[in-house]
Amino acid sequence: MRLLVLGGTEFVGRAVVETALGRGWDVTVLNRGRHAPVPGTRTLIGDRTAPEGIDLPSGAEWDAVVDTWSSAPRAVHEAARLLRGRARRYVYVSSCSVYAWAPPAGYTEDAPLVEGAAPDADATDYARDKRGGELAAVDVFGAEHSVLVRAGLILGPYENVGRLPWWLHRIARGGPVLAPGPRELPLQYIDVRDLAEWILGAVEREVSGPFNLISPQGHATMGALLEACVRATGADTAAGAELRWTEPEIVLKEGIEPWTQLPAWVPPGSDLHDALHSADVSRAVAAGLSCRPVEETVADTWRWLESLGGVAPQRPDRTVKGLDPEVEARVLAGTHNVGGVSGTTP
């Protein structure tokens, strides 16, 4: 298979590239050359945001293109038009944010979508930009040759958003850790490598259309995620980390922002939880989705962070994640063993 990845050096794009190389595919990456290329790839330098910024080699063709763009949809539209006739399938990595707020628990790919998106629009907001990117891919390649990958929470090595890296660093630091409850809160996420495997499988099977790409409901819990962080970092022995499970009502009363200040966590029974951790992924499962255990995702991410000296990359267009230590200490000081939920991990 011949694959063109637009980007291909960070997080999702890099995982797709490495997975494709592992399958023996011929991989070309097109980017601005700001990061070192993945060994084994063919590199094209171009800036899709500049007029005439992409110059493709004469006669070059690919079986599929993978595009992870998340800003102005017109950049997707222009890239797709340039590649029409040179690629057989366009895979656009979109987001579950494209659904109209607030999608009910169990929503499928047929749920209502955000309004006001356009394939040739300039940047607006994340949801409409991603929906506009979907419209751009379909407008040029047609529904039968487009794959719309509506990813949810993405975790794993190369993360440049700061969610799992923050939890790993916080737990590695040790001491009492504010663990937002309940411990059995269901989480949905996708390991970036499982996302990449599914994308390449979709190309091979020539599937098309939109897919919710997250782990099945119940694949993991908040407890499983944080306890895996404790084990991966060795913080249960070396640093004496204690997960103090704290009632959601206390977390919210203290003004702590779900999802951002406590990454991945949102309160149970809320619109946020329905939208972020309650999607129906049966269509993706039927098309080959397989998800590795949370322990593997966490352990591999920690090993990757250690290989970097502990400093994870951070996208400049994403908010900084994590809870201020002073706020955490203040909350913990007043919540020990409150209501039978707070306390320490056994």
GIURSUL-V722783 format. One record per pair of residues at least 24 apart in sequence whose ideal C-beta (glycine too) atoms are under 10 Angstrom apart, sorted by the first residue. I is the first residue (numbers start at 0). J is the second residue. D is the distance in whole Angstrom. If there is no record, write none. Layout:
i:j:d
I:J:D
I:J:D
//
This chain:
i:j:d
0:24:5
0:25:7
0:26:9
0:61:9
0:62:5
0:63:7
0:199:8
0:202:7
0:203:7
1:25:5
1:26:8
1:27:8
1:41:10
1:59:9
1:60:7
1:61:5
1:62:5
1:63:8
1:86:9
1:87:9
2:26:5
2:27:7
2:28:9
2:40:9
2:61:6
2:62:7
2:63:6
2:64:8
2:65:7
2:86:9
2:90:9
2:198:10
2:199:8
2:202:7
3:27:5
3:28:8
3:29:6
3:41:9
3:43:8
3:55:9
3:59:8
3:60:9
3:61:4
3:62:9
3:63:7
3:64:5
3:65:7
3:66:9
3:78:10
3:82:7
3:85:8
3:86:6
3:89:10
4:28:5
4:29:7
4:30:8
4:37:9
4:40:8
4:61:10
4:63:9
4:64:8
4:65:5
4:66:8
4:67:8
4:90:9
5:29:5
5:30:7
5:43:10
5:45:9
5:47:7
5:53:9
5:64:7
5:65:7
5:66:5
5:67:7
5:68:7
5:74:9
5:75:9
5:78:6
5:82:9
5:91:10
6:30:5
6:31:9
6:34:9
6:47:10
6:65:8
6:66:8
6:67:6
6:68:8
6:92:10
7:34:9
7:36:8
7:37:7
7:40:7
7:42:9
7:43:10
7:65:8
7:67:9
8:32:9
8:33:8
8:34:4
8:35:7
8:36:7
8:37:7
8:40:9
8:42:9
8:157:9
9:33:9
9:34:7
9:67:9
9:157:7
9:158:10
9:159:6
9:312:7
9:314:8
10:67:8
10:153:7
10:155:8
10:156:9
10:157:5
10:158:6
10:159:5
10:160:8
10:191:6
10:194:10
10:312:8
10:314:8
11:65:9
11:67:5
11:69:10
11:92:6
11:148:9
11:150:8
11:153:7
11:155:9
11:157:8
11:158:10
11:159:10
11:189:10
11:191:6
11:194:7
11:195:7
11:198:9
12:37:9
12:65:7
12:66:9
12:67:5
12:68:10
12:92:8
12:157:9
12:191:10
12:195:9
13:37:6
13:67:10
13:156:9
13:157:5
13:159:10
13:191:8
13:195:9
14:153:9
14:155:7
14:156:8
14:157:6
14:190:9
14:191:4
14:192:5
14:193:9
14:194:7
14:195:4
14:196:9
14:198:9
15:65:5
15:67:8
15:90:9
15:92:8
15:191:9
15:192:9
15:194:8
15:195:5
15:196:9
15:198:6
15:199:7
16:40:6
16:65:9
16:195:8
17:156:9
17:157:9
17:191:10
17:192:8
17:195:8
18:191:9
18:192:6
18:193:10
18:194:9
18:195:4
18:196:6
18:197:10
18:198:8
18:199:6
18:200:10
19:63:10
19:65:9
19:195:8
19:196:10
19:198:9
19:199:6
19:202:9
21:192:10
21:195:9
21:196:9
21:199:9
22:196:9
22:199:6
22:200:10
22:203:9
24:62:9
24:63:10
24:199:8
24:202:9
24:203:10
25:61:9
25:62:9
26:61:10
26:65:10
27:55:10
27:56:9
27:59:8
27:61:7
27:64:10
28:65:10
29:53:7
29:54:10
29:55:8
29:64:9
29:66:10
29:78:9
29:82:10
34:312:9
45:78:10
45:81:10
46:74:10
47:71:10
47:73:10
47:74:5
47:75:9
47:77:7
47:78:6
47:81:9
48:73:9
48:74:6
48:77:9
50:77:10
52:77:9
52:78:10
53:77:8
53:78:7
53:81:6
53:82:9
54:81:10
55:81:7
55:82:8
55:85:7
56:85:10
58:85:9
59:85:7
59:86:10
60:84:8
60:85:5
60:86:7
60:87:8
61:85:7
61:86:5
61:87:8
61:88:9
62:86:7
62:87:5
62:88:7
62:202:7
62:203:9
62:205:10
63:87:6
63:88:4
63:89:7
63:90:6
63:144:9
63:146:8
63:198:9
63:199:9
63:201:9
63:202:4
63:203:9
63:205:9
64:88:7
64:89:5
64:90:7
64:91:9
64:136:9
64:140:9
64:202:10
65:89:9
65:90:5
65:91:8
65:92:7
65:146:9
65:148:9
65:195:9
65:198:6
65:199:9
65:202:8
66:90:7
66:91:5
66:92:7
66:93:10
66:132:7
66:135:9
66:136:7
66:148:10
67:91:8
67:92:4
67:93:9
67:132:9
67:148:9
67:150:9
68:92:8
68:93:10
68:128:8
68:129:9
68:132:6
68:135:9
68:136:10
69:93:9
69:94:8
69:96:10
69:122:9
69:125:7
69:128:6
69:129:6
69:132:7
69:314:10
69:316:8
69:317:10
70:121:9
70:122:5
70:123:10
70:125:9
70:128:6
70:129:10
70:131:10
70:132:9
70:316:8
71:119:9
71:120:7
71:121:5
71:122:4
71:123:8
71:128:7
71:131:8
71:132:9
71:135:10
72:116:7
72:117:7
72:118:5
72:119:7
72:120:5
72:121:8
72:122:8
72:123:9
72:127:8
72:128:6
72:129:8
72:130:8
72:131:3
72:132:5
72:133:8
72:134:7
72:135:5
72:136:9
72:138:10
73:117:9
73:118:7
73:119:5
73:120:6
73:121:6
73:122:9
73:131:8
73:132:10
73:135:7
74:119:10
74:121:10
74:122:9
74:128:10
74:131:10
74:132:8
74:135:8
75:118:7
75:119:9
75:128:9
75:129:10
75:131:7
75:132:4
75:133:8
75:134:9
75:135:4
75:136:6
75:138:10
75:139:9
76:117:9
76:118:5
76:119:5
76:120:9
76:131:8
76:132:8
76:134:8
76:135:4
76:136:8
76:138:7
76:139:7
77:118:10
77:119:8
77:135:8
77:139:9
78:132:10
78:135:8
78:136:9
78:139:9
79:118:9
79:132:9
79:135:6
79:136:6
79:137:9
79:138:8
79:139:4
79:140:6
79:145:9
80:135:9
80:138:9
80:139:5
80:140:10
81:139:9
82:139:8
82:140:8
83:139:5
83:140:7
83:141:10
83:144:10
86:140:8
86:144:9
87:140:9
87:144:7
87:202:9
87:205:8
88:136:10
88:140:7
88:143:9
88:144:5
88:145:7
88:146:7
88:201:8
88:202:6
88:205:7
88:206:9
88:207:8
89:135:9
89:136:5
89:137:8
89:139:7
89:140:4
89:141:9
89:144:7
89:145:5
89:146:7
89:147:9
89:207:10
90:136:8
90:140:10
90:145:8
90:146:4
90:147:8
90:148:6
90:198:6
90:199:9
90:201:7
90:202:7
90:206:10
90:207:10
91:129:9
91:132:6
91:133:6
91:134:10
91:135:8
91:136:4
91:137:9
91:140:9
91:145:7
91:146:7
91:147:6
91:148:7
91:149:10
91:209:10
92:129:9
92:132:9
92:146:9
92:147:9
92:148:5
92:149:9
92:150:6
92:153:9
92:194:8
92:195:10
92:198:8
92:212:8
93:128:10
93:129:5
93:130:7
93:131:10
93:132:6
93:133:5
93:136:9
93:146:10
93:147:5
93:148:6
93:149:5
93:150:7
93:209:8
93:210:9
93:212:9
94:125:7
94:126:8
94:128:9
94:129:5
94:130:9
94:132:9
94:133:9
94:147:10
94:148:9
94:149:6
94:150:6
94:151:8
94:153:9
94:212:10
95:126:10
95:129:9
95:149:5
95:150:7
95:151:5
95:152:9
95:187:9
95:211:6
95:212:8
95:213:7
95:274:7
95:275:8
95:278:6
95:280:10
96:124:9
96:125:6
96:126:4
96:127:9
96:128:9
96:129:6
96:130:8
96:149:8
96:150:10
96:151:9
96:274:8
96:275:9
97:125:9
97:126:6
97:127:8
97:128:9
97:129:5
97:130:4
97:131:9
97:132:9
97:133:7
97:134:10
97:147:8
97:149:6
97:209:8
98:126:8
98:130:9
98:149:8
98:211:9
98:274:7
98:278:9
99:126:9
99:130:10
100:126:8
100:270:7
100:271:10
100:274:7
101:269:9
101:270:4
101:271:8
101:273:6
101:274:6
102:270:9
102:273:7
102:274:5
102:275:10
102:277:8
102:278:8
103:270:9
103:273:6
103:274:9
103:277:8
104:216:9
104:268:10
104:270:10
104:272:8
104:273:4
104:274:9
104:276:9
104:277:4
104:278:9
104:279:9
105:216:8
105:273:8
105:277:6
105:278:8
105:279:5
105:281:10
106:211:8
106:273:8
106:274:8
106:277:7
106:278:6
106:279:6
107:209:9
107:211:7
107:278:8
107:279:5
107:280:9
107:281:8
107:282:7
108:147:8
108:149:7
108:208:7
108:209:4
108:210:7
108:211:6
108:278:9
108:279:8
108:280:10
108:281:10
108:282:6
108:283:9
109:209:9
109:279:10
109:282:10
110:211:9
110:278:9
110:279:9
112:209:9
122:316:10
125:316:10
125:317:10
133:209:7
137:207:9
137:208:9
137:209:9
140:207:9
141:207:9
142:207:6
142:208:7
142:209:9
143:205:9
143:207:5
143:208:9
144:205:9
144:207:6
145:207:6
145:208:8
145:209:9
146:197:10
146:198:7
146:201:5
146:202:8
146:205:9
146:206:6
146:207:6
146:208:7
146:209:8
146:210:7
146:286:10
147:207:9
147:208:7
147:209:4
147:210:7
147:211:10
147:212:10
148:189:10
148:194:7
148:197:8
148:198:6
148:201:8
148:209:8
148:210:6
148:211:9
148:212:5
148:283:9
149:209:6
149:210:6
149:211:5
149:212:6
149:213:8
149:278:8
149:280:10
149:283:9
150:188:9
150:189:6
150:191:9
150:194:6
150:197:10
150:198:10
150:210:9
150:211:8
150:212:5
150:213:7
151:186:10
151:187:6
151:188:6
151:189:6
151:194:10
151:211:7
151:212:7
151:213:4
151:214:8
151:274:9
151:275:6
151:276:8
151:277:10
151:278:6
151:280:9
152:186:8
152:187:7
152:188:4
152:189:7
152:213:7
152:214:9
152:258:9
152:262:9
152:263:6
152:275:7
152:276:8
153:188:7
153:189:6
153:190:8
153:191:5
153:193:10
153:194:6
153:212:9
153:213:9
154:186:10
154:188:5
154:189:7
154:190:6
154:191:7
154:193:10
154:194:10
154:214:10
154:219:10
154:224:9
154:262:9
154:263:8
154:293:9
154:296:6
154:297:8
154:300:7
155:188:9
155:189:8
155:190:5
155:191:4
155:192:6
155:193:8
155:194:8
155:195:9
155:291:9
155:295:9
155:296:5
155:297:9
155:299:7
155:300:6
155:303:8
156:190:9
156:191:7
156:192:8
156:296:9
156:299:6
156:300:5
156:301:9
156:302:8
156:303:4
156:304:9
156:306:9
156:311:10
157:191:7
157:192:9
157:300:9
157:303:7
157:307:10
157:311:9
157:312:8
158:191:7
158:300:7
158:303:9
158:304:9
158:311:7
158:312:8
158:313:10
158:314:10
159:311:7
159:312:4
159:313:6
159:314:5
159:315:10
159:317:8
160:262:9
160:311:9
160:312:9
160:313:8
160:314:6
160:317:5
160:318:9
160:319:10
160:320:7
161:259:10
161:262:7
161:311:7
161:312:9
161:313:6
161:314:8
161:317:7
161:318:8
161:319:7
161:320:4
161:321:7
162:188:9
162:258:9
162:259:9
162:261:10
162:262:4
162:263:6
162:264:10
162:317:10
162:320:6
162:321:9
163:188:9
163:224:8
163:227:10
163:228:8
163:262:7
163:263:8
163:296:8
163:297:7
163:300:5
163:301:9
163:304:9
163:311:9
163:320:9
164:262:9
164:300:7
164:301:9
164:303:9
164:304:6
164:307:10
164:309:9
164:310:9
164:311:4
164:312:9
164:313:9
164:320:8
164:321:9
165:260:10
165:261:9
165:262:6
165:263:10
165:311:8
165:319:9
165:320:5
165:321:4
165:322:8
166:224:7
166:225:7
166:227:10
166:228:5
166:229:10
166:232:10
166:261:9
166:262:6
166:263:8
166:264:10
166:297:9
166:300:10
166:320:9
166:321:9
167:225:10
167:227:10
167:228:5
167:229:10
167:231:7
167:232:6
167:234:9
167:297:7
167:298:10
167:300:7
167:301:5
167:303:10
167:304:6
167:305:10
167:309:9
167:311:9
168:228:9
168:232:9
168:301:10
168:304:8
168:309:7
168:310:9
168:311:8
168:321:8
169:225:10
169:228:8
169:232:10
169:234:9
169:240:9
169:261:10
169:262:10
169:321:7
169:322:8
169:324:9
169:327:8
170:225:7
170:226:10
170:227:10
170:228:5
170:229:6
170:230:10
170:231:9
170:232:6
170:233:10
170:234:5
170:235:9
170:238:8
170:240:5
170:241:10
170:242:8
170:297:10
170:301:10
171:228:8
171:229:9
171:231:9
171:232:4
171:233:8
171:234:5
171:237:8
171:238:6
171:240:8
171:301:8
171:304:9
171:305:10
171:309:8
172:232:9
172:234:8
172:238:7
172:240:8
172:324:9
173:229:10
173:232:9
173:233:10
173:234:5
173:235:9
173:236:10
173:237:7
173:238:3
173:239:5
173:240:5
173:241:8
174:234:9
174:238:7
174:239:7
174:240:7
174:241:7
174:243:10
174:324:10
174:327:10
174:328:9
174:331:9
175:239:9
175:240:8
175:241:5
175:242:8
175:243:5
175:327:8
175:328:8
175:331:5
175:332:9
175:335:9
175:343:8
176:225:8
176:228:9
176:229:8
176:234:9
176:238:10
176:240:6
176:241:6
176:242:5
176:243:6
176:244:10
176:245:10
176:322:10
176:327:8
176:331:8
176:343:9
176:344:9
177:242:9
177:243:6
177:244:9
177:245:6
177:249:9
177:250:8
177:253:9
177:255:8
177:260:10
177:261:7
177:322:7
177:324:10
177:326:9
177:327:5
177:328:9
177:329:10
177:330:6
177:331:6
177:334:8
177:341:9
178:221:7
178:222:8
178:224:10
178:225:5
178:226:9
178:229:10
178:240:10
178:241:9
178:242:4
178:243:6
178:244:5
178:245:7
178:250:10
178:261:9
178:264:9
178:331:10
178:340:10
178:341:9
178:342:9
178:343:9
178:344:8
179:221:7
179:225:9
179:244:8
179:245:6
179:246:9
179:247:7
179:249:9
179:250:5
179:251:9
179:255:8
179:257:8
179:260:10
179:261:5
179:263:9
179:264:4
179:265:9
179:266:8
179:322:10
180:221:7
180:222:9
180:242:10
180:243:10
180:244:5
180:245:6
180:246:6
180:247:6
180:248:10
180:249:9
180:250:8
180:264:9
180:266:9
180:267:9
180:338:9
180:340:5
180:341:8
180:342:10
181:220:9
181:221:7
181:222:8
181:244:7
181:245:10
181:246:8
181:247:7
181:266:10
181:267:7
181:340:7
182:220:7
182:221:6
182:222:4
182:223:9
182:225:8
182:226:9
182:242:8
182:244:5
182:340:8
182:342:10
182:344:9
183:217:10
183:220:5
183:221:8
183:222:6
183:223:9
183:244:10
183:267:9
184:219:10
184:220:6
184:221:4
184:222:8
184:223:10
184:224:9
184:247:8
184:263:10
184:264:7
184:265:9
184:266:9
184:267:6
184:272:8
184:276:8
185:214:10
185:216:6
185:217:5
185:218:8
185:219:8
185:220:6
185:221:8
185:223:10
185:267:8
185:272:8
185:276:6
185:277:8
186:213:9
186:214:8
186:216:9
186:217:9
186:218:7
186:219:5
186:220:6
186:221:6
186:222:10
186:223:8
186:224:6
186:263:6
186:264:8
186:265:9
186:272:9
186:275:9
186:276:5
186:293:8
187:211:9
187:213:4
187:214:5
187:215:8
187:216:6
187:217:9
187:218:7
187:219:8
187:263:10
187:272:10
187:275:7
187:276:4
187:277:7
187:278:6
187:280:8
187:290:10
188:213:6
188:214:6
188:218:8
188:219:7
188:224:8
188:263:7
188:275:9
188:276:8
188:290:9
188:293:8
188:296:8
189:213:5
189:214:6
189:218:9
189:280:9
189:283:9
189:288:8
189:290:7
189:296:9
190:214:8
190:290:7
190:291:6
190:292:9
190:293:9
190:295:8
190:296:5
190:297:10
190:299:8
190:300:9
191:296:9
191:300:9
192:291:7
192:295:9
192:296:8
192:299:8
193:288:7
193:289:7
193:290:5
193:291:6
193:295:10
193:296:9
194:288:9
194:290:10
196:287:8
196:288:9
196:289:7
196:290:10
196:291:10
197:283:7
197:284:10
197:286:7
197:287:6
197:288:5
197:289:8
197:290:9
199:287:10
200:286:8
200:287:5
200:288:9
200:289:9
201:283:9
201:286:6
201:287:7
201:288:10
203:287:9
204:286:7
204:287:7
206:282:10
206:283:10
206:285:10
206:286:5
206:287:9
208:282:8
208:286:9
209:282:8
209:283:10
210:280:8
210:282:6
210:283:5
210:284:10
210:285:10
210:286:6
210:288:8
211:278:5
211:279:7
211:280:5
211:281:9
211:282:7
211:283:6
211:284:10
211:288:9
212:278:9
212:280:7
212:282:10
212:283:5
212:286:10
212:288:7
213:275:9
213:276:8
213:277:10
213:278:6
213:279:10
213:280:6
213:283:8
213:288:9
213:290:9
214:276:10
214:278:10
214:280:7
214:283:10
214:284:10
214:288:8
214:289:10
214:290:4
214:291:9
214:293:9
214:296:10
215:278:9
215:279:9
215:280:6
215:281:8
215:283:9
215:284:6
215:288:8
215:290:7
216:276:8
216:277:6
216:278:8
216:279:8
216:280:8
217:276:10
218:276:10
218:280:9
218:290:6
218:291:10
218:292:9
218:293:7
219:263:10
219:276:10
219:290:9
219:292:8
219:293:4
219:294:9
219:296:9
219:297:10
220:293:9
221:261:9
221:263:7
221:264:6
221:265:10
221:267:10
221:276:10
222:344:8
223:292:9
223:293:5
223:294:8
223:297:9
224:262:10
224:263:7
224:264:9
224:293:6
224:294:10
224:296:9
224:297:7
225:263:9
225:264:9
225:293:10
225:297:9
225:344:8
226:293:9
226:294:9
226:297:9
226:344:6
226:345:10
227:292:9
227:293:5
227:294:5
227:295:9
227:296:8
227:297:4
227:298:7
227:300:10
227:301:9
228:293:10
228:294:10
228:297:6
228:298:9
228:300:9
228:301:8
229:297:9
229:344:7
230:294:7
230:297:8
230:298:8
230:301:10
231:294:8
231:295:10
231:296:10
231:297:5
231:298:4
231:299:9
231:300:8
231:301:4
231:302:8
231:304:10
231:305:10
232:297:9
232:298:9
232:301:6
232:304:9
232:305:9
233:301:9
235:344:8
240:343:9
240:344:8
241:331:9
241:342:9
241:343:4
241:344:7
242:342:9
242:343:6
242:344:4
242:345:10
243:327:10
243:330:9
243:331:6
243:334:7
243:335:7
243:336:9
243:337:10
243:340:9
243:341:5
243:342:6
243:343:6
243:344:8
244:334:10
244:336:10
244:337:10
244:339:9
244:340:5
244:341:6
244:342:6
244:343:8
244:344:8
245:330:7
245:331:8
245:334:5
245:335:10
245:337:7
245:338:9
245:340:7
245:341:5
245:342:9
246:334:8
246:337:6
246:338:6
246:339:9
246:340:5
246:341:7
247:272:10
247:340:9
248:337:10
248:338:9
248:340:10
249:330:7
249:333:8
249:334:5
249:337:6
249:338:8
249:340:9
249:341:8
250:322:10
250:330:7
250:334:9
252:330:9
253:322:10
253:326:7
253:327:10
253:329:8
253:330:5
253:333:9
253:334:9
254:326:8
254:330:10
255:322:7
255:323:9
255:326:7
255:327:9
255:330:7
256:318:10
256:320:10
256:322:9
258:318:10
258:320:9
259:318:6
259:319:8
259:320:6
259:321:8
259:322:9
260:318:10
260:319:10
260:320:7
260:321:7
260:322:5
260:323:8
260:326:8
260:327:9
261:320:9
261:321:8
261:322:6
261:327:9
262:320:5
262:321:7
262:322:9
263:320:9
//
